[in-house]
Amino acid sequence: MKSEVVGEGIVRLTTNKTGPTIGVVCNVHGNELCGRKAVHRILAKYEIECGTLVLIDGNPNAALLGKRYVASDMNRMFTTDQLAQENPEQDLKRAHYLAKELPKLGLDQVIDFHSTTSETPYPFTVSFPGTEEMTSLCPVPQIFGWTGIVIGSLIEWLCKQNIPAVVVEAGQHEAESSIDVAEQTLLSILSHFGLITPEEPITFEKPAQYKVLERVMIGDHASFKFEKEYSSFEALEPGELIAKDKTGDYVAPQQEGLMMIMPSTQEHVEKRISRGAYYLMQRL
């Protein structure tokens, strides 16, 4: 196995045996390190046997700071307008660099590891059309329907470049279980494509599938208040009052079977860390 630095924060591991090129993206948000730690675990146990593994450090400057981003969220910057801007700075400069370099790497499939601020009983995928094979290898609930819900993510941009790419939200930032989920997912993917031979066969029950329907935005951060603390995959009653602010009430639609995914915390609302309050989804 040959290791070489092929870009800023990009390392390629190659073998003498033909096989696919799998990209692993870590810390697009600098405080989400489960993917990086999982990669270290895998490479401490296994040699890459065939094909190519490309390790991509999403936002190294943010990771050095231990922050989600340096100045603003890089994972909302992969849009035509922002990538066309001249003289980009900080996070946008990194987005420009990745948009220029990643298409040169011959990537066949990509997995991008993230984690969440809030505690969650379930990790999950963020999956776009055309990523069904990669999604099926992830041993976590699978959520589709993200097109147009979150604008400017690296993973959707890669899909638009005809590189199937999936996000795994592996769990809460500091939880040891999030590293375990990332490790199991990476083992499943690398063994499926023949890059490694696992110590034991990778098997798991087919996860549930969901479709995200809407991202609910915060109207006024200063006055926004949840009625209670919510968690991902929490069922909502039709018409349930979820939150209030001076712009009005946030009420669940009059529909059975809706659930919440990735709710913000009250603390993060007050700190204006996110413009979004929560997402709505339903089981397929």
Secondary structure as UniProt FT lines:
FT   STRAND          2..7
FT   TURN            8..9
FT   STRAND          10..14
FT   STRAND          21..26
FT   TURN            30..31
FT   HELIX           34..45
FT   STRAND          52..57
FT   HELIX           60..65
FT   HELIX           74..76
FT   HELIX           80..83
FT   HELIX           90..101
FT   HELIX           102..105
FT   STRAND          109..116
FT   STRAND          124..126
FT   TURN            129..130
FT   HELIX           132..136
FT   STRAND          142..144
FT   TURN            147..149
FT   TURN            151..152
FT   HELIX           154..160
FT   TURN            161..162
FT   STRAND          165..172
FT   TURN            173..174
FT   HELIX           176..192
FT   TURN            193..194
FT   STRAND          209..217
FT   TURN            221..223
FT   STRAND          225..226
FT   TURN            232..233
FT   STRAND          234..235
FT   TURN            238..239
FT   STRAND          241..245
FT   TURN            246..247
FT   STRAND          248..251
FT   TURN            256..257
FT   STRAND          258..261
FT   HELIX           266..270
FT   TURN            271..272
FT   STRAND          276..283
//
